[in-house]
């Protein structure tokens, strides 16, 4: 796979010189100045390595690489400059989080080695992310399949809860919607410890014994303990653990709702679960959504 490299400088002659030297070894693109560089980073496929000069008008190299870190966080960033003072190096490392700090004049051999190291670093980062993503997806799939086999009633309930949670998140334009939807999808995983007969009684509105209630009310914590072992799902696990918390009449128990994604997620999941249990709860669900919507709109800018 050919990884793209972006060279940014305000001197076109320097850029063209690099391109002549390196075009047979790397897939290169050039940009004159930081603004043009940011345009390329925003619209092109990801660059594996981005090398910037320091002294450029309007946007210097540190400012440019700091912006790049936001737009393309996986791209490996390097600084190439003739101003090699200690403050410049410290600012580049702290603000731009650069991978290499190269000084002019930089020999072709040293430049090539730095670019090769940058490409390898990019490959390691992206491979690790892909592996983590696949592991996460596979883990979630295994858990839901186990639930569907062990407890079909709970699995069927999960499908409805997920649909309702997604609907609420879409209508309210919630930032951490993926965590809430995933929590909804995995909210009933702890039900693997609950007998099918108990869940059937719940679905038909039958009264549970004290022991059945104890087991049922413990399933969110069981689900939390299982999900918390999966990387990147810490918040999802916390939302699952809080799914049975009952809120006051206003739907909010404190101002943390608009700040803490776990509090917001657990409330939305609670509303979705309640709506899934009671077919006639459309009115109360809409009232709860209005409560969240009004509170989010009142958030200070």
Buried (B, 14 or more C-beta within 10 A) or exposed (E): EEBBBBBBBBEEEBBEEBBEBBEEEBEBBBBBBBBBBBEBBEEEEBBBBBBBBBEBEEBBBBBBBBBBBEEBEEBBBBBBBEBEEEEBBEBBBEEBEBBBBBBEEBEEEEBBEBBEBBBBBBBEBBEEEEEEEEEBEEBBEEBBEBBBEBBEBBBBBBBBBBBBBBBBBEEBEBEBBEBBBBBBBBBBBBBBBBEEEBBEBBEEEEEBEEEBEEBBEBBBBBBBBBBBEBEEBBBBBBBBBBBBEEBEEEBBEEEEBBEBBBBBBBBBBBBBBBBBBEEEBEEBBEEBBEBBBEBBEEEEE
